[in-house]
Amino acid sequence: MLRGMKELFRERDFSRVGYCQSILAAEGIETIVRNEHLTGLTEFPIPDFFPALCVLKDEEYDRAIAILRERLAADALNAEEEIACVSCGEVNPGNFEVCWSCGGAVR
């Protein structure tokens, strides 16, 4: 482990890890993903090999956790609502920005 590097979480789904990494990058928090290319090495899921999102500076750990909790909670609330596309009227989950049907702006 790098000095000062602290793991935030590990997740089998790399897209979720990458999403969280982008949230923290937008807030100026430097991160690294360990085990990025190790998933799929075995037929059975082994949590030790799951991608792990880590902050590079220990002092940013608490702030990173707070940011992720707030953002993921807001995402969950938005996903529960539905919103109609302004272009075609198709109903989309509330956390979509682009309509899944026509590609137009949802909001």
Secondary structure, 3 states (H helix, E strand, C coil): CCCCCEEEEECCCHHHHHHHHHHHHHCCCCEEEECCCCCCCCCCCCHHHCCEEEECCHHHHHHHHHHHHHHHHHHHHHHHCEEECCCCCCEEECCCCECCCCCCECC
